[in-house]
Amino acid sequence: MSNSLIDVAVVGTIGYAVGLPAVAALGLPRAGLDWDPTGYGASTWLLLAVGGVWYSLVFAVPLVLLGFVFALPT
């Protein structure tokens, strides 16, 4: 079970760190939500990437710690 939790944390981290910025910058304008009038420059991508990494760490750290706890011998 510990390996499964760590696998979920890794996949979730990659999904949030890559997927969240991509969806926000590419998908939202196509849906009519143009929230960056400056044209999605490097600062926007950096802000989205930092936000995605922060969000994924909030998600991943508890799962990895729980995976380590479950991996401890009884």
N, CA, C, O and CB atoms as a CASP TS submission, in Angstrom:
PFRMAT TS
TARGET T0000
AUTHOR 0000-0000-0000
METHOD Language model
MODEL 1
PARENT N/A
ATOM      1  N   MET     1       0.812  -1.190   0.000  1.00  0.00           N
ATOM      2  CA  MET     1       0.000   0.000   0.000  1.00  0.00           C
ATOM      3  C   MET     1       0.863   1.265   0.000  1.00  0.00           C
ATOM      4  O   MET     1       0.467   2.292  -0.550  1.00  0.00           O
ATOM      5  CB  MET     1      -0.928  -0.008   1.197  1.00  0.00           C
ATOM      6  N   SER     2       2.031   1.183   0.613  1.00  0.00           N
ATOM      7  CA  SER     2       2.898   2.360   0.669  1.00  0.00           C
ATOM      8  C   SER     2       3.392   2.748  -0.716  1.00  0.00           C
ATOM      9  O   SER     2       3.470   3.934  -1.036  1.00  0.00           O
ATOM     10  CB  SER     2       4.085   2.104   1.594  1.00  0.00           C
ATOM     11  N   ASN     3       3.725   1.769  -1.536  1.00  0.00           N
ATOM     12  CA  ASN     3       4.168   2.072  -2.904  1.00  0.00           C
ATOM     13  C   ASN     3       3.053   2.726  -3.709  1.00  0.00           C
ATOM     14  O   ASN     3       3.314   3.622  -4.512  1.00  0.00           O
ATOM     15  CB  ASN     3       4.643   0.794  -3.612  1.00  0.00           C
ATOM     16  N   SER     4       1.836   2.296  -3.507  1.00  0.00           N
ATOM     17  CA  SER     4       0.704   2.892  -4.220  1.00  0.00           C
ATOM     18  C   SER     4       0.512   4.350  -3.829  1.00  0.00           C
ATOM     19  O   SER     4       0.249   5.192  -4.688  1.00  0.00           O
ATOM     20  CB  SER     4      -0.577   2.104  -3.940  1.00  0.00           C
ATOM     21  N   LEU     5       0.642   4.658  -2.543  1.00  0.00           N
ATOM     22  CA  LEU     5       0.503   6.042  -2.097  1.00  0.00           C
ATOM     23  C   LEU     5       1.603   6.929  -2.676  1.00  0.00           C
ATOM     24  O   LEU     5       1.341   8.053  -3.103  1.00  0.00           O
ATOM     25  CB  LEU     5       0.528   6.108  -0.572  1.00  0.00           C
ATOM     26  N   ILE     6       2.818   6.424  -2.688  1.00  0.00           N
ATOM     27  CA  ILE     6       3.921   7.211  -3.250  1.00  0.00           C
ATOM     28  C   ILE     6       3.730   7.380  -4.752  1.00  0.00           C
ATOM     29  O   ILE     6       4.003   8.455  -5.287  1.00  0.00           O
ATOM     30  CB  ILE     6       5.283   6.538  -2.954  1.00  0.00           C
ATOM     31  N   ASP     7       3.266   6.342  -5.441  1.00  0.00           N
ATOM     32  CA  ASP     7       2.992   6.457  -6.880  1.00  0.00           C
ATOM     33  C   ASP     7       1.922   7.509  -7.160  1.00  0.00           C
ATOM     34  O   ASP     7       2.058   8.299  -8.094  1.00  0.00           O
ATOM     35  CB  ASP     7       2.551   5.101  -7.450  1.00  0.00           C
ATOM     36  N   VAL     8       0.875   7.524  -6.366  1.00  0.00           N
ATOM     37  CA  VAL     8      -0.186   8.524  -6.534  1.00  0.00           C
ATOM     38  C   VAL     8       0.367   9.929  -6.295  1.00  0.00           C
ATOM     39  O   VAL     8       0.018  10.867  -7.012  1.00  0.00           O
ATOM     40  CB  VAL     8      -1.364   8.238  -5.567  1.00  0.00           C
ATOM     41  N   ALA     9       1.224  10.069  -5.295  1.00  0.00           N
ATOM     42  CA  ALA     9       1.812  11.376  -5.003  1.00  0.00           C
ATOM     43  C   ALA     9       2.690  11.854  -6.158  1.00  0.00           C
ATOM     44  O   ALA     9       2.659  13.033  -6.508  1.00  0.00           O
ATOM     45  CB  ALA     9       2.634  11.315  -3.706  1.00  0.00           C
ATOM     46  N   VAL    10       3.471  10.954  -6.753  1.00  0.00           N
ATOM     47  CA  VAL    10       4.342  11.338  -7.869  1.00  0.00           C
ATOM     48  C   VAL    10       3.513  11.722  -9.087  1.00  0.00           C
ATOM     49  O   VAL    10       3.775  12.750  -9.712  1.00  0.00           O
ATOM     50  CB  VAL    10       5.308  10.189  -8.226  1.00  0.00           C
ATOM     51  N   VAL    11       2.528  10.920  -9.428  1.00  0.00           N
ATOM     52  CA  VAL    11       1.682  11.221 -10.585  1.00  0.00           C
ATOM     53  C   VAL    11       0.893  12.508 -10.357  1.00  0.00           C
ATOM     54  O   VAL    11       0.754  13.323 -11.268  1.00  0.00           O
ATOM     55  CB  VAL    11       0.721  10.052 -10.869  1.00  0.00           C
ATOM     56  N   GLY    12       0.383  12.689  -9.152  1.00  0.00           N
ATOM     57  CA  GLY    12      -0.346  13.914  -8.841  1.00  0.00           C
ATOM     58  C   GLY    12       0.539  15.145  -8.911  1.00  0.00           C
ATOM     59  O   GLY    12       0.108  16.193  -9.391  1.00  0.00           O
ATOM     60  N   THR    13       1.769  15.028  -8.439  1.00  0.00           N
ATOM     61  CA  THR    13       2.705  16.149  -8.493  1.00  0.00           C
ATOM     62  C   THR    13       3.007  16.534  -9.932  1.00  0.00           C
ATOM     63  O   THR    13       2.990  17.716 -10.277  1.00  0.00           O
ATOM     64  CB  THR    13       4.000  15.803  -7.759  1.00  0.00           C
ATOM     65  N   ILE    14       3.280  15.557 -10.762  1.00  0.00           N
ATOM     66  CA  ILE    14       3.552  15.837 -12.176  1.00  0.00           C
ATOM     67  C   ILE    14       2.320  16.411 -12.849  1.00  0.00           C
ATOM     68  O   ILE    14       2.419  17.354 -13.636  1.00  0.00           O
ATOM     69  CB  ILE    14       4.009  14.565 -12.907  1.00  0.00           C
ATOM     70  N   GLY    15       1.168  15.850 -12.546  1.00  0.00           N
ATOM     71  CA  GLY    15      -0.073  16.346 -13.137  1.00  0.00           C
ATOM     72  C   GLY    15      -0.369  17.787 -12.776  1.00  0.00           C
ATOM     73  O   GLY    15      -0.771  18.580 -13.627  1.00  0.00           O
ATOM     74  N   TYR    16      -0.168  18.124 -11.506  1.00  0.00           N
ATOM     75  CA  TYR    16      -0.433  19.497 -11.087  1.00  0.00           C
ATOM     76  C   TYR    16       0.643  20.459 -11.566  1.00  0.00           C
ATOM     77  O   TYR    16       0.330  21.570 -11.995  1.00  0.00           O
ATOM     78  CB  TYR    16      -0.549  19.568  -9.581  1.00  0.00           C
ATOM     79  N   ALA    17       1.903  20.052 -11.499  1.00  0.00           N
ATOM     80  CA  ALA    17       2.991  20.956 -11.863  1.00  0.00           C
ATOM     81  C   ALA    17       3.028  21.231 -13.363  1.00  0.00           C
ATOM     82  O   ALA    17       3.455  22.308 -13.778  1.00  0.00           O
ATOM     83  CB  ALA    17       4.322  20.377 -11.413  1.00  0.00           C
ATOM     84  N   VAL    18       2.594  20.284 -14.176  1.00  0.00           N
ATOM     85  CA  VAL    18       2.594  20.466 -15.634  1.00  0.00           C
ATOM     86  C   VAL    18       1.184  20.765 -16.144  1.00  0.00           C
ATOM     87  O   VAL    18       0.989  21.674 -16.950  1.00  0.00           O
ATOM     88  CB  VAL    18       3.156  19.210 -16.335  1.00  0.00           C
ATOM     89  N   GLY    19       0.217  20.004 -15.676  1.00  0.00           N
ATOM     90  CA  GLY    19      -1.140  20.126 -16.199  1.00  0.00           C
ATOM     91  C   GLY    19      -1.866  21.387 -15.796  1.00  0.00           C
ATOM     92  O   GLY    19      -2.546  21.996 -16.622  1.00  0.00           O
ATOM     93  N   LEU    20      -1.739  21.792 -14.549  1.00  0.00           N
ATOM     94  CA  LEU    20      -2.453  22.975 -14.073  1.00  0.00           C
ATOM     95  C   LEU    20      -2.038  24.251 -14.812  1.00  0.00           C
ATOM     96  O   LEU    20      -2.909  24.995 -15.263  1.00  0.00           O
ATOM     97  CB  LEU    20      -2.221  23.150 -12.586  1.00  0.00           C
ATOM     98  N   PRO    21      -0.735  24.527 -14.952  1.00  0.00           N
ATOM     99  CA  PRO    21      -0.366  25.718 -15.722  1.00  0.00           C
ATOM    100  C   PRO    21      -0.795  25.638 -17.188  1.00  0.00           C
ATOM    101  O   PRO    21      -1.213  26.642 -17.765  1.00  0.00           O
ATOM    102  CB  PRO    21       1.128  25.929 -15.648  1.00  0.00           C
ATOM    103  N   ALA    22      -0.696  24.469 -17.785  1.00  0.00           N
ATOM    104  CA  ALA    22      -1.081  24.324 -19.187  1.00  0.00           C
ATOM    105  C   ALA    22      -2.575  24.553 -19.381  1.00  0.00           C
ATOM    106  O   ALA    22      -2.984  25.238 -20.318  1.00  0.00           O
ATOM    107  CB  ALA    22      -0.696  22.943 -19.702  1.00  0.00           C
ATOM    108  N   VAL    23      -3.379  23.987 -18.508  1.00  0.00           N
ATOM    109  CA  VAL    23      -4.825  24.185 -18.610  1.00  0.00           C
ATOM    110  C   VAL    23      -5.188  25.644 -18.380  1.00  0.00           C
ATOM    111  O   VAL    23      -6.035  26.200 -19.079  1.00  0.00           O
ATOM    112  CB  VAL    23      -5.563  23.293 -17.605  1.00  0.00           C
ATOM    113  N   ALA    24      -4.537  26.262 -17.390  1.00  0.00           N
ATOM    114  CA  ALA    24      -4.851  27.654 -17.080  1.00  0.00           C
ATOM    115  C   ALA    24      -4.460  28.590 -18.217  1.00  0.00           C
ATOM    116  O   ALA    24      -5.218  29.501 -18.551  1.00  0.00           O
ATOM    117  CB  ALA    24      -4.149  28.076 -15.801  1.00  0.00           C
ATOM    118  N   ALA    25      -3.299  28.383 -18.811  1.00  0.00           N
ATOM    119  CA  ALA    25      -2.814  29.311 -19.833  1.00  0.00           C
ATOM    120  C   ALA    25      -3.357  29.003 -21.230  1.00  0.00           C
ATOM    121  O   ALA    25      -3.508  29.909 -22.050  1.00  0.00           O
ATOM    122  CB  ALA    25      -1.307  29.287 -19.866  1.00  0.00           C
ATOM    123  N   LEU    26      -3.648  27.747 -21.499  1.00  0.00           N
ATOM    124  CA  LEU    26      -4.114  27.383 -22.839  1.00  0.00           C
ATOM    125  C   LEU    26      -5.628  27.166 -22.898  1.00  0.00           C
ATOM    126  O   LEU    26      -6.273  27.546 -23.875  1.00  0.00           O
ATOM    127  CB  LEU    26      -3.404  26.129 -23.306  1.00  0.00           C
ATOM    128  N   GLY    27      -6.186  26.562 -21.866  1.00  0.00           N
ATOM    129  CA  GLY    27      -7.600  26.214 -21.904  1.00  0.00           C
ATOM    130  C   GLY    27      -8.549  27.330 -21.522  1.00  0.00           C
ATOM    131  O   GLY    27      -9.607  27.486 -22.131  1.00  0.00           O
ATOM    132  N   LEU    28      -8.176  28.110 -20.513  1.00  0.00           N
ATOM    133  CA  LEU    28      -9.090  29.148 -20.053  1.00  0.00           C
ATOM    134  C   LEU    28      -9.342  30.244 -21.086  1.00  0.00           C
ATOM    135  O   LEU    28     -10.489  30.665 -21.236  1.00  0.00           O
ATOM    136  CB  LEU    28      -8.552  29.764 -18.802  1.00  0.00           C
ATOM    137  N   PRO    29      -8.328  30.725 -21.805  1.00  0.00           N
ATOM    138  CA  PRO    29      -8.631  31.733 -22.836  1.00  0.00           C
ATOM    139  C   PRO    29      -9.561  31.208 -23.930  1.00  0.00           C
ATOM    140  O   PRO    29     -10.396  31.949 -24.448  1.00  0.00           O
ATOM    141  CB  PRO    29      -7.342  32.223 -23.467  1.00  0.00           C
ATOM    142  N   ARG    30      -9.415  29.943 -24.276  1.00  0.00           N
ATOM    143  CA  ARG    30     -10.299  29.348 -25.291  1.00  0.00           C
ATOM    144  C   ARG    30     -11.721  29.211 -24.784  1.00  0.00           C
ATOM    145  O   ARG    30     -12.671  29.169 -25.566  1.00  0.00           O
ATOM    146  CB  ARG    30      -9.775  27.982 -25.718  1.00  0.00           C
ATOM    147  N   ALA    31     -11.861  29.139 -23.451  1.00  0.00           N
ATOM    148  CA  ALA    31     -13.192  29.056 -22.853  1.00  0.00           C
ATOM    149  C   ALA    31     -13.789  30.439 -22.604  1.00  0.00           C
ATOM    150  O   ALA    31     -14.891  30.560 -22.070  1.00  0.00           O
ATOM    151  CB  ALA    31     -13.133  28.275 -21.546  1.00  0.00           C
ATOM    152  N   GLY    32     -13.056  31.476 -22.994  1.00  0.00           N
ATOM    153  CA  GLY    32     -13.560  32.834 -22.840  1.00  0.00           C
ATOM    154  C   GLY    32     -13.116  33.537 -21.572  1.00  0.00           C
ATOM    155  O   GLY    32     -13.610  34.621 -21.264  1.00  0.00           O
ATOM    156  N   LEU    33     -12.197  32.943 -20.835  1.00  0.00           N
ATOM    157  CA  LEU    33     -11.691  33.548 -19.602  1.00  0.00           C
ATOM    158  C   LEU    33     -10.254  34.019 -19.832  1.00  0.00           C
ATOM    159  O   LEU    33      -9.303  33.327 -19.471  1.00  0.00           O
ATOM    160  CB  LEU    33     -11.761  32.537 -18.409  1.00  0.00           C
ATOM    161  N   ASP    34     -10.108  35.185 -20.427  1.00  0.00           N
ATOM    162  CA  ASP    34      -8.780  35.729 -20.702  1.00  0.00           C
ATOM    163  C   ASP    34      -8.360  36.573 -19.507  1.00  0.00           C
ATOM    164  O   ASP    34      -8.700  37.754 -19.435  1.00  0.00           O
ATOM    165  CB  ASP    34      -8.766  36.573 -22.023  1.00  0.00           C
ATOM    166  N   TRP    35      -7.638  35.991 -18.585  1.00  0.00           N
ATOM    167  CA  TRP    35      -7.308  36.642 -17.334  1.00  0.00           C
ATOM    168  C   TRP    35      -5.921  37.281 -17.340  1.00  0.00           C
ATOM    169  O   TRP    35      -5.517  37.856 -16.329  1.00  0.00           O
ATOM    170  CB  TRP    35      -7.403  35.655 -16.216  1.00  0.00           C
ATOM    171  N   ASP    36      -5.182  37.199 -18.443  1.00  0.00           N
ATOM    172  CA  ASP    36      -3.867  37.848 -18.522  1.00  0.00           C
ATOM    173  C   ASP    36      -3.803  38.704 -19.776  1.00  0.00           C
ATOM    174  O   ASP    36      -3.463  38.206 -20.849  1.00  0.00           O
ATOM    175  CB  ASP    36      -2.720  36.797 -18.521  1.00  0.00           C
ATOM    176  N   PRO    37      -4.123  39.977 -19.654  1.00  0.00           N
ATOM    177  CA  PRO    37      -4.119  40.847 -20.832  1.00  0.00           C
ATOM    178  C   PRO    37      -2.728  41.158 -21.368  1.00  0.00           C
ATOM    179  O   PRO    37      -2.606  41.781 -22.422  1.00  0.00           O
ATOM    180  CB  PRO    37      -4.810  42.127 -20.507  1.00  0.00           C
ATOM    181  N   THR    38      -1.670  40.736 -20.663  1.00  0.00           N
ATOM    182  CA  THR    38      -0.308  41.012 -21.131  1.00  0.00           C
ATOM    183  C   THR    38       0.178  39.991 -22.142  1.00  0.00           C
ATOM    184  O   THR    38       1.295  40.119 -22.642  1.00  0.00           O
ATOM    185  CB  THR    38       0.645  41.052 -19.962  1.00  0.00           C
ATOM    186  N   GLY    39      -0.599  39.008 -22.451  1.00  0.00           N
ATOM    187  CA  GLY    39      -0.236  38.048 -23.501  1.00  0.00           C
ATOM    188  C   GLY    39       0.460  36.794 -23.022  1.00  0.00           C
ATOM    189  O   GLY    39       1.147  36.139 -23.806  1.00  0.00           O
ATOM    190  N   TYR    40       0.300  36.439 -21.748  1.00  0.00           N
ATOM    191  CA  TYR    40       0.860  35.192 -21.223  1.00  0.00           C
ATOM    192  C   TYR    40       2.364  35.122 -21.443  1.00  0.00           C
ATOM    193  O   TYR    40       2.866  34.208 -22.098  1.00  0.00           O
ATOM    194  CB  TYR    40       0.184  33.988 -21.876  1.00  0.00           C
ATOM    195  N   GLY    41       3.064  36.082 -20.898  1.00  0.00           N
ATOM    196  CA  GLY    41       4.511  36.133 -21.005  1.00  0.00           C
ATOM    197  C   GLY    41       5.188  35.182 -20.037  1.00  0.00           C
ATOM    198  O   GLY    41       4.542  34.347 -19.404  1.00  0.00           O
ATOM    199  N   ALA    42       6.498  35.324 -19.936  1.00  0.00           N
ATOM    200  CA  ALA    42       7.291  34.437 -19.090  1.00  0.00           C
ATOM    201  C   ALA    42       6.903  34.563 -17.615  1.00  0.00           C
ATOM    202  O   ALA    42       6.913  33.570 -16.888  1.00  0.00           O
ATOM    203  CB  ALA    42       8.777  34.737 -19.265  1.00  0.00           C
ATOM    204  N   SER    43       6.564  35.763 -17.172  1.00  0.00           N
ATOM    205  CA  SER    43       6.186  35.928 -15.762  1.00  0.00           C
ATOM    206  C   SER    43       4.889  35.190 -15.443  1.00  0.00           C
ATOM    207  O   SER    43       4.724  34.659 -14.344  1.00  0.00           O
ATOM    208  CB  SER    43       6.036  37.416 -15.422  1.00  0.00           C
ATOM    209  N   THR    44       3.975  35.159 -16.403  1.00  0.00           N
ATOM    210  CA  THR    44       2.728  34.419 -16.183  1.00  0.00           C
ATOM    211  C   THR    44       2.999  32.928 -16.071  1.00  0.00           C
ATOM    212  O   THR    44       2.474  32.266 -15.176  1.00  0.00           O
ATOM    213  CB  THR    44       1.730  34.687 -17.318  1.00  0.00           C
ATOM    214  N   TRP    45       3.818  32.397 -16.975  1.00  0.00           N
ATOM    215  CA  TRP    45       4.158  30.973 -16.927  1.00  0.00           C
ATOM    216  C   TRP    45       4.898  30.629 -15.641  1.00  0.00           C
ATOM    217  O   TRP    45       4.668  29.570 -15.058  1.00  0.00           O
ATOM    218  CB  TRP    45       5.009  30.585 -18.142  1.00  0.00           C
ATOM    219  N   LEU    46       5.794  31.525 -15.190  1.00  0.00           N
ATOM    220  CA  LEU    46       6.516  31.286 -13.952  1.00  0.00           C
ATOM    221  C   LEU    46       5.563  31.272 -12.758  1.00  0.00           C
ATOM    222  O   LEU    46       5.665  30.408 -11.887  1.00  0.00           O
ATOM    223  CB  LEU    46       7.598  32.350 -13.756  1.00  0.00           C
ATOM    224  N   LEU    47       4.651  32.214 -12.721  1.00  0.00           N
ATOM    225  CA  LEU    47       3.665  32.267 -11.647  1.00  0.00           C
ATOM    226  C   LEU    47       2.793  31.014 -11.648  1.00  0.00           C
ATOM    227  O   LEU    47       2.513  30.459 -10.586  1.00  0.00           O
ATOM    228  CB  LEU    47       2.791  33.521 -11.783  1.00  0.00           C
ATOM    229  N   LEU    48       2.365  30.567 -12.810  1.00  0.00           N
ATOM    230  CA  LEU    48       1.549  29.354 -12.899  1.00  0.00           C
ATOM    231  C   LEU    48       2.340  28.124 -12.471  1.00  0.00           C
ATOM    232  O   LEU    48       1.813  27.255 -11.776  1.00  0.00           O
ATOM    233  CB  LEU    48       1.024  29.166 -14.324  1.00  0.00           C
ATOM    234  N   ALA    49       3.599  28.049 -12.881  1.00  0.00           N
ATOM    235  CA  ALA    49       4.429  26.901 -12.508  1.00  0.00           C
ATOM    236  C   ALA    49       4.669  26.860 -11.003  1.00  0.00           C
ATOM    237  O   ALA    49       4.577  25.800 -10.384  1.00  0.00           O
ATOM    238  CB  ALA    49       5.769  26.947 -13.252  1.00  0.00           C
ATOM    239  N   VAL    50       4.977  28.010 -10.417  1.00  0.00           N
ATOM    240  CA  VAL    50       5.194  28.059  -8.966  1.00  0.00           C
ATOM    241  C   VAL    50       3.913  27.692  -8.225  1.00  0.00           C
ATOM    242  O   VAL    50       3.956  26.956  -7.239  1.00  0.00           O
ATOM    243  CB  VAL    50       5.678  29.464  -8.533  1.00  0.00           C
ATOM    244  N   GLY    51       2.783  28.195  -8.690  1.00  0.00           N
ATOM    245  CA  GLY    51       1.511  27.831  -8.070  1.00  0.00           C
ATOM    246  C   GLY    51       1.208  26.355  -8.198  1.00  0.00           C
ATOM    247  O   GLY    51       0.717  25.736  -7.254  1.00  0.00           O
ATOM    248  N   GLY    52       1.496  25.780  -9.362  1.00  0.00           N
ATOM    249  CA  GLY    52       1.270  24.344  -9.558  1.00  0.00           C
ATOM    250  C   GLY    52       2.168  23.497  -8.678  1.00  0.00           C
ATOM    251  O   GLY    52       1.726  22.498  -8.112  1.00  0.00           O
ATOM    252  N   VAL    53       3.437  23.894  -8.560  1.00  0.00           N
ATOM    253  CA  VAL    53       4.364  23.149  -7.708  1.00  0.00           C
ATOM    254  C   VAL    53       3.951  23.270  -6.244  1.00  0.00           C
ATOM    255  O   VAL    53       3.974  22.280  -5.513  1.00  0.00           O
ATOM    256  CB  VAL    53       5.808  23.655  -7.902  1.00  0.00           C
ATOM    257  N   TRP    54       3.575  24.471  -5.810  1.00  0.00           N
ATOM    258  CA  TRP    54       3.133  24.648  -4.427  1.00  0.00           C
ATOM    259  C   TRP    54       1.910  23.787  -4.141  1.00  0.00           C
ATOM    260  O   TRP    54       1.849  23.112  -3.114  1.00  0.00           O
ATOM    261  CB  TRP    54       2.820  26.127  -4.143  1.00  0.00           C
ATOM    262  N   TYR    55       0.949  23.808  -5.036  1.00  0.00           N
ATOM    263  CA  TYR    55      -0.275  23.034  -4.838  1.00  0.00           C
ATOM    264  C   TYR    55       0.037  21.543  -4.813  1.00  0.00           C
ATOM    265  O   TYR    55      -0.530  20.803  -4.009  1.00  0.00           O
ATOM    266  CB  TYR    55      -1.300  23.347  -5.943  1.00  0.00           C
ATOM    267  N   SER    56       0.931  21.099  -5.685  1.00  0.00           N
ATOM    268  CA  SER    56       1.261  19.676  -5.711  1.00  0.00           C
ATOM    269  C   SER    56       2.026  19.262  -4.460  1.00  0.00           C
ATOM    270  O   SER    56       1.858  18.142  -3.978  1.00  0.00           O
ATOM    271  CB  SER    56       2.079  19.343  -6.957  1.00  0.00           C
ATOM    272  N   LEU    57       2.860  20.147  -3.928  1.00  0.00           N
ATOM    273  CA  LEU    57       3.558  19.805  -2.689  1.00  0.00           C
ATOM    274  C   LEU    57       2.582  19.679  -1.526  1.00  0.00           C
ATOM    275  O   LEU    57       2.727  18.796  -0.681  1.00  0.00           O
ATOM    276  CB  LEU    57       4.623  20.857  -2.369  1.00  0.00           C
ATOM    277  N   VAL    58       1.599  20.553  -1.484  1.00  0.00           N
ATOM    278  CA  VAL    58       0.582  20.453  -0.438  1.00  0.00           C
ATOM    279  C   VAL    58      -0.158  19.122  -0.557  1.00  0.00           C
ATOM    280  O   VAL    58      -0.572  18.544   0.448  1.00  0.00           O
ATOM    281  CB  VAL    58      -0.414  21.638  -0.526  1.00  0.00           C
ATOM    282  N   PHE    59      -0.320  18.645  -1.777  1.00  0.00           N
ATOM    283  CA  PHE    59      -0.999  17.381  -2.029  1.00  0.00           C
ATOM    284  C   PHE    59      -0.067  16.194  -1.785  1.00  0.00           C
ATOM    285  O   PHE    59      -0.480  15.190  -1.206  1.00  0.00           O
ATOM    286  CB  PHE    59      -1.535  17.346  -3.458  1.00  0.00           C
ATOM    287  N   ALA    60       1.186  16.306  -2.226  1.00  0.00           N
ATOM    288  CA  ALA    60       2.086  15.156  -2.244  1.00  0.00           C
ATOM    289  C   ALA    60       2.744  14.873  -0.899  1.00  0.00           C
ATOM    290  O   ALA    60       2.912  13.710  -0.534  1.00  0.00           O
ATOM    291  CB  ALA    60       3.144  15.367  -3.273  1.00  0.00           C
ATOM    292  N   VAL    61       3.114  15.891  -0.171  1.00  0.00           N
ATOM    293  CA  VAL    61       3.861  15.670   1.069  1.00  0.00           C
ATOM    294  C   VAL    61       3.092  14.793   2.060  1.00  0.00           C
ATOM    295  O   VAL    61       3.676  13.852   2.598  1.00  0.00           O
ATOM    296  CB  VAL    61       4.196  17.008   1.719  1.00  0.00           C
ATOM    297  N   PRO    62       1.816  15.055   2.325  1.00  0.00           N
ATOM    298  CA  PRO    62       1.113  14.147   3.247  1.00  0.00           C
ATOM    299  C   PRO    62       1.012  12.714   2.714  1.00  0.00           C
ATOM    300  O   PRO    62       1.105  11.766   3.494  1.00  0.00           O
ATOM    301  CB  PRO    62      -0.284  14.680   3.525  1.00  0.00           C
ATOM    302  N   LEU    63       0.825  12.540   1.418  1.00  0.00           N
ATOM    303  CA  LEU    63       0.740  11.185   0.871  1.00  0.00           C
ATOM    304  C   LEU    63       2.066  10.440   0.974  1.00  0.00           C
ATOM    305  O   LEU    63       2.086   9.252   1.294  1.00  0.00           O
ATOM    306  CB  LEU    63       0.293  11.237  -0.580  1.00  0.00           C
ATOM    307  N   VAL    64       3.170  11.128   0.706  1.00  0.00           N
ATOM    308  CA  VAL    64       4.481  10.490   0.808  1.00  0.00           C
ATOM    309  C   VAL    64       4.783  10.136   2.260  1.00  0.00           C
ATOM    310  O   VAL    64       5.287   9.049   2.543  1.00  0.00           O
ATOM    311  CB  VAL    64       5.582  11.410   0.239  1.00  0.00           C
ATOM    312  N   LEU    65       4.481  11.042   3.174  1.00  0.00           N
ATOM    313  CA  LEU    65       4.698  10.728   4.588  1.00  0.00           C
ATOM    314  C   LEU    65       3.840   9.550   5.036  1.00  0.00           C
ATOM    315  O   LEU    65       4.303   8.694   5.790  1.00  0.00           O
ATOM    316  CB  LEU    65       4.396  11.951   5.455  1.00  0.00           C
ATOM    317  N   LEU    66       2.608   9.506   4.579  1.00  0.00           N
ATOM    318  CA  LEU    66       1.745   8.377   4.904  1.00  0.00           C
ATOM    319  C   LEU    66       2.287   7.090   4.287  1.00  0.00           C
ATOM    320  O   LEU    66       2.230   6.029   4.908  1.00  0.00           O
ATOM    321  CB  LEU    66       0.313   8.639   4.418  1.00  0.00           C
ATOM    322  N   GLY    67       2.813   7.184   3.065  1.00  0.00           N
ATOM    323  CA  GLY    67       3.421   6.014   2.438  1.00  0.00           C
ATOM    324  C   GLY    67       4.619   5.507   3.226  1.00  0.00           C
ATOM    325  O   GLY    67       4.800   4.297   3.363  1.00  0.00           O
ATOM    326  N   PHE    68       5.443   6.420   3.749  1.00  0.00           N
ATOM    327  CA  PHE    68       6.575   6.016   4.566  1.00  0.00           C
ATOM    328  C   PHE    68       6.115   5.381   5.872  1.00  0.00           C
ATOM    329  O   PHE    68       6.713   4.408   6.330  1.00  0.00           O
ATOM    330  CB  PHE    68       7.472   7.210   4.850  1.00  0.00           C
ATOM    331  N   VAL    69       5.073   5.914   6.468  1.00  0.00           N
ATOM    332  CA  VAL    69       4.546   5.333   7.698  1.00  0.00           C
ATOM    333  C   VAL    69       4.022   3.927   7.443  1.00  0.00           C
ATOM    334  O   VAL    69       4.254   3.027   8.251  1.00  0.00           O
ATOM    335  CB  VAL    69       3.436   6.215   8.279  1.00  0.00           C
ATOM    336  N   PHE    70       3.323   3.726   6.338  1.00  0.00           N
ATOM    337  CA  PHE    70       2.809   2.405   6.006  1.00  0.00           C
ATOM    338  C   PHE    70       3.931   1.426   5.652  1.00  0.00           C
ATOM    339  O   PHE    70       3.757   0.213   5.778  1.00  0.00           O
ATOM    340  CB  PHE    70       1.827   2.507   4.852  1.00  0.00           C
ATOM    341  N   ALA    71       5.077   1.943   5.210  1.00  0.00           N
ATOM    342  CA  ALA    71       6.195   1.072   4.844  1.00  0.00           C
ATOM    343  C   ALA    71       7.023   0.634   6.059  1.00  0.00           C
ATOM    344  O   ALA    71       7.836  -0.284   5.953  1.00  0.00           O
ATOM    345  CB  ALA    71       7.092   1.782   3.844  1.00  0.00           C
ATOM    346  N   LEU    72       6.824   1.278   7.196  1.00  0.00           N
ATOM    347  CA  LEU    72       7.574   0.909   8.387  1.00  0.00           C
ATOM    348  C   LEU    72       7.205  -0.506   8.814  1.00  0.00           C
ATOM    349  O   LEU    72       6.049  -0.921   8.727  1.00  0.00           O
ATOM    350  CB  LEU    72       7.309   1.909   9.531  1.00  0.00           C
ATOM    351  N   PRO    73       8.216  -1.237   9.278  1.00  0.00           N
ATOM    352  CA  PRO    73       7.906  -2.599   9.754  1.00  0.00           C
ATOM    353  C   PRO    73       7.064  -2.547  11.026  1.00  0.00           C
ATOM    354  O   PRO    73       7.189  -1.628  11.836  1.00  0.00           O
ATOM    355  CB  PRO    73       9.210  -3.397  10.015  1.00  0.00           C
ATOM    356  N   THR    74       6.231  -3.522  11.179  1.00  0.00           N
ATOM    357  CA  THR    74       5.356  -3.543  12.361  1.00  0.00           C
ATOM    358  C   THR    74       5.934  -4.348  13.483  1.00  0.00           C
ATOM    359  O   THR    74       5.318  -4.461  14.543  1.00  0.00           O
ATOM    360  CB  THR    74       4.006  -4.089  12.007  1.00  0.00           C
TER
END
